[in-house]
Amino acid sequence: MRHRLAALAAAAVLAAVLLPGSAPAQSTGGTVERIRVHGPSLEGNLAGDDATRDVFVYLPPSYRRETARRYPVVYFLHGYAATAESYVRSLDLPLAADRAIAAGVRETIIVLPDAFTSYSGSLYSSSATIGDWETFVATDLVAHIDDRYRTLAQRESRGLAGHSMGGYGTMRIGMKRADAFGALYAMSSCCLLLDPARATDPAMRAARAGGGERPRGPPDPAAGFANALAAQAAAWAPNPDAPPQFFDWPFENGAVVPAVAAKWLANAPLVMVDQYAASLRRYGAIALDVGDADPLRADNVDLDAALTRLRVPHTFEQYEGDHGNRVRERFAAKVLPFFSQSLATASARGAVSIGADGSVTIPAQTVPMTPYLSDEGKQYLIEHLHGVQRPELLVQDSGVPPLIAGYLDRQRVLYPRRRNDTRIGGVHVYDYTPASGIAPENRRRVLVNLHGGGFSGCWPGCAELESIPVASVGRIRVVSVDYRQAPEHVHPAASEDVAAVYRELLKTYRPENIGLFGCSAGGMLTAMSVAWFQQHDLPPPGAVGVLCSGAGTPPGVDFFGGDAAYAAMPTGEARMRGADAQWAYFARADMSDALVAPIAHARVLAGFPPTLLVSGTRAAELSSAAYTHTQLVKAGVDARLHVWEGMFHGFFYNPDVPESQEVYRVIADFFARNLGGR
């Protein structure tokens, strides 16, 4: 009796019962089939449970009609003390899926295996007592479904989801079997840290208060939640030599048995997650959710924090609700749309299709980390991809987005310099010189930096990040121009400011001894300034660096157009190509004008000095930079394009990465070779 009361106390924490409702309503759309699937992995389990399981399969409306079509599959794992059939009713299948499809969700096969056992639930674990449920789900069941139905038999087209105990199973199996599934959705996961010694756990506290009495006799499936602790013991501490339950109990005389408790902890996702971080990063998408009134909320919050710490891409939502009152609603409104977006709907093996216009449709796929980056570069890329998905890190604070603020702090330490806050030609500038002094060969030379920021900010953040390392590594004076930007100003205000600074510097320096460079908007402005100088009878500078950019864009092409908008942007900026950029700075500009798009004017390009272009294979501007390089070479200009594998837009702002340090040396060497005044 004491054990039964303790187990009943555990019930409130472990999961909410999804009570069977009425029989599924008739549907003119999709259908639900009940089949039997034999699991070799479950054979010989000591509990004596049937190795052939009931499985419910939802087939979408077009399945019977479109006989050549193949479908992605979502495997949904039910909660404790419930059956797959009760979840079919509670989730309102097939109607819920039909309604979601009618609303735009892609058609998907949905599979619900029954995991109700002698202990009222398998916990989707692997043990001699209950059988190997991990392998049953990820291998036996998947193989059977792929053989019996027209599925897309690839991990990219398989999703794994579940609620409560099923959420636990989703995370447990998901950690270990990224070879089988491509996306995960865990709803209100239970059992994330069930530790017999955890004093704050109501279930464990109740069990110990009752003397920790071990259950007697064989399991009773009808006991439901009273079996909760026994189910966990059978799943995580099996013992073939301890009949009739065949498990070790974690309590003895009211005290915790450390060796047994350790086995429970070894099966806790919050303990396991560090071991499987690399596996979890293979998934195309991972989602977690939990109700704000769910007694399991805290552990789910901790799982979100752990995945964030381990830099595992995922989403996490806390919604208004408890453990079970919104499962049906969220299955239709959240789970099905999630898999609609994250699962491949075409075979990743040879299913690339070519349109009559040359467009290429590529099936969904996972792009792995490139092996060509340094270890620091790989970590930097991971941090960047996570960072750009947090909008709050992109909002500027006094001209410095939080995403790059730490890089600025490091540059100031690594590259000592002097900065003079002054005006040149009536324009506000920062005038940098290296603390080590200007190199003798550079005493008659100066570089002008035009900072990035989309013509609408990032002063002084981007200006400092671009100027400080170049001044220090090159041992040269760098003047960074605080040119006018949107929304207060529009083109050609920035070009006018650059020209004013340039005119003033020409009073001290010969034009061949002056270099211009900038990243992103600053790279565009560098090219625009060369065109401006030509039109206003100013001599060309000695060399220019068009970094993280191109020399504008041809008419009708987006600023970040070309192949890179589709291939590089998602892998470097963690977002798909959106609508064409509309920059406020160019609101009144003729986008075909040579002063805006030098790239479209061969005669203007022919007047360019030696030009350095820098980009990365994951940089949104790569196509523009490559096209600019081609057009400059065609015009007879000494143009050099440097592309860093695996790197993204403006990547060299981080000074601790070897790839960034290489860029600083390339920039310094380029101007050293091409400027006059030696």
Steps between C-alpha positions, in 0.01 A plus 500: 500500500782738581651445157163546334449835674851611408448403140170685490683809620743448213214504256442873533858568407554234237213579262134583466274215389351545159168327545354314203221691336237392257586293195673692221256693288445402139716695259479553127867594498780299658457164668643324805606137472568265789778255421721261693879535487734235633810625677797265511654748743220431748525122491588324823423794729481376858169675568337269247352780290393426145776572248236564233351843557191688395589792276262768371582656163342816363504515120436845350215572258700456179667173602246268334463726198858597410653154480842614379547754777719445805457672834702616801414325828450633853537243777302611807567340841217501754516573872512280809199296619337556162484311174558597141128458439412746774735754344347448156170606659646776712692650209182478292645299215432492216299825513772714660753405233244547222418849625870588523555381143202703381661803668825452309703242693671250273363149489682262732458143621464491881593187694409433865649179649342359816748489788260406782668216692463296817638805679251735326767639271839415349666841543635421152815373667720196452522228763485124536185539708287697255685442173695733273242768421760737358583255223136403454404861424806607300566175311225236514206736468665730246598206281148356514334832413746566217433152363122512531423858398619744235733699719800714424742251655765745618576666831437846354136403448440343842395689810478375858262660749323415820325625811600449864656152508498532122689829529757318711516227235541761228802653672650167607469332162571823319834539677610152400345453158564805287565249224129415493323836548544851366288713736374478861205651690479422872178607674504542879770239546501302820786322672772744397669471838340231717754455775407281800716725717338822380342648809297752300330229292151435644491143371833407655425684821168316533660164429770550763250632752309174455810303590602442139322165501558287193183384319409138553394246241487533122391826340133579462430684171167620637675692777578789264692780666553287810758321285697818427807440717504131417486584130805721538684232695418241234620733225817631662614246760417156355617191684431155349586347837227682692165337414213555480549869418851457355635835612702657779319739731668836577394509867579282797368572849406852391851576374621537143710218354775699321592238237138464390434875514800547271332278240191723507712811452685339211164490318408864570515721189630793704798280589531335158476813288867603518604161365268531201537868409674421171224255409228755579670758280436271203127568514346741258262625769428436869207645695407478868193629678341493845207666675570775749287314759653159426674345803768386254570854383825553694676196354391596149636850556827341610509290183455812290790661690718193450437491125574871481823454696603218268410710196244251375260690269145471631189691597328499838154627586327541835129538445202567724383159614571195712636157415218370286224754444629634167668197344231449233504867404879524485538177306294652219621859529867447584625145450360431153604840355846453654556175314340642187778756492790286622460164322615443145209431268716366218773241495840641578651232280507612138177703512639833383265636234578753229246751371466609140642839597808343662369528855607213724283348773708335770348274767544595864835394633731558794815701429776373731781702648775544242822312586716780358449748784732528797362372829453860609327576171257211544406615849467857375264391221280312748484802733423732210217286362337489843563869564340631182179317592469719810364838385594669826869448419465697176345812652770766521599649833681829433599375157617158617277191458543266802584218255835663422570695820725229640711500184561871542619448857744233382634713214579781739707258706673321212571805282616804700441826315454871544171653393446867430135608492514788253367649176657493155353709221219592737401133548518314830763223496696270726871525418691185602873441530659183639647522849820352360530790259455534126743289298762710316372385159149619594580852617379642171197270481153504649198270486140622510246261654133513407317294759217249448153517647250511214534879460297530821729453798784303657708808573729471681475120545568387144744785440717390791480131413617570145763765578677389818653171380598642160674798660685274742593212267589732211663760725329773301273797566129423452234770483146369553227725365178562694307562178134606498246216495129420490243569619605864539692507173482339158735447208732672410569632852751226585688540171521875558649444847757252371599744224539783754738291711686383188547856372645607830739202515616580144650818644744281696519171312547416134193315363701185426592491870137494617297181529128455564336193650180396673279202579137441396337842446852639540620277218221626277579857599866444416405408143244782484767745618737401220220575253429829679866601478496432124190710442631786714849513352679364803801275438451130578646361820793261484297187591165405647354214703139408423443263791187295586337654194506567129511821300125542518255288302377501141146639454232262624734298720475501879794624708556140615388333180624210291558144611636612837158628603372142487808294587722717719246706694323206672828338603671824603221717635255229617214637295348448159507761231218747558363782295748723319670738741363854498762728653366835613825670401423440132135608520550780247783348298504374144626147561644482148713814551876445488528681832286228660583195289848534349480128418257576218736745326806353329663839438479584870644162597788548258609798707525302825841466667624157620208349693483242778176307558442281807210261563413155635325191365212562744490875442185651353706733281711224340322513164529878488870489590572228242311690228678824588836325477412359158389839365807679636735246342307530173554879521876451538519575873745319729230343719552229759225294663566314826229261623513323836337158523215476751503870588208742492424869444746722689661201670834667569360720776600230752875542554553171686428284196794397274291570191448862612870544568569377147269769363682773695831386348352480149364857528827636639712320237272610218533868581871463573555366146266735315532842663774737397721707726768245587 
